[in-house]
């Protein structure tokens, strides 16, 4: 036996304590939190700039879980926690790849992949939001179009409800879905004023759209191609004024020998009517 | 909460229990990775990655399989495999046995009020960590699992997929190499 009072290194096969006391080291305190965020059991939240001013984005390892408008990050985090049951901590900014993807999406790039955490949402809601993602920046479609496109032509009201529950507005552009009568309609992120603001930021004139709809100009055709589109379809908008013709309905357009555009597919809503 | 209770609760409610697993095992995952790889940054990444993978795996297991898991050995296996992959991807620089300085490491907080005592402990730790890091992998990993993580030889055999006798011999050989590498003045303080 050693006569030393406290041997510093005790390297016997059956005395693990000697090495353990010196070499065991605890993980940095942030590691558990990172694990929970990465697995989607806790969230982070940070501010981003948008046409609507500062928005708060929540995310975890599965994707973006919420976008909301709030004056204060602590309020936004508290609401997010209450809604999801997940502990939510504030950060200065989203991780750069996510921040860059959101910036590019807001700038109108359609091929930007932004993972979303939509756990607990219904298949119908996810189908509605996924369809809304197909509407390009600077264009709008009616609720009925989404209903028809996802194979639920009679569920127009449910589509409106699902869009109102969109947890990730701006990223999923529910602001690009308008009422079937052509009016701009409601918006979950702070009300209809915000919807007009963001549509205007995307290059549309909401008031002019509503005026045209009120005049009965629901669809737009070209006399050179005999194709009929939603008025904001990129093919309709590049038609020169002297070749442009408006229709109240697809039936009227069809009676005049026009076929529906294959890009914006105005067929669908008529089929629902 | 012991591991039997932990696995029982994980089997019933993975999302509600996983944080308890993290709290109970994160430090040992980190310590294993730190002493196998020798680098705190790598160790942090491995500990995090191992627990995230554990969550993914548990999500795919039937409740009965979760109940039967031997958590300590199972998690150690994930950490060891990740460490091996890391080494394979980016081989550690081979370091000669001898005094080494671990760069960028804060001296750990110590209860000792005597600063010279604390400094001596830190020097011991760094010296020993460097010696350990210089051991060949087949001795280093068993020594770390047995003597840093305190796994039993039966658990070691499970983690390393080798017979108990083999891992015992590897631990013993690893310790012998460490002893041989320690300078004579420190050897005086070792038990026979």
Interface residues (C-beta under 8 A of the other chain):
Chain A: X1 X2 X4 X7 X8 X9 X10 X11 X12 X13 X15 X16 X18 X19 X20 X22 X23 X24 X25 X26 X27 X28 X31 X32 X34 X35 X36 X38 X39 X41 X61
Chain B: X15 X18 X19 X22 X23 X26 X27 X28 X29 X30 X31 X34 X35 X40 X43 X44 X47 X48 X51 X52 X55 X56 X108 X120 X121 X124 X125 X128 X129 X132 X143 X144 X146 X147 X148 X149 X150 X171 X172 X175 X178 X179 X182 X186 X188 X189 X190 X191 X192
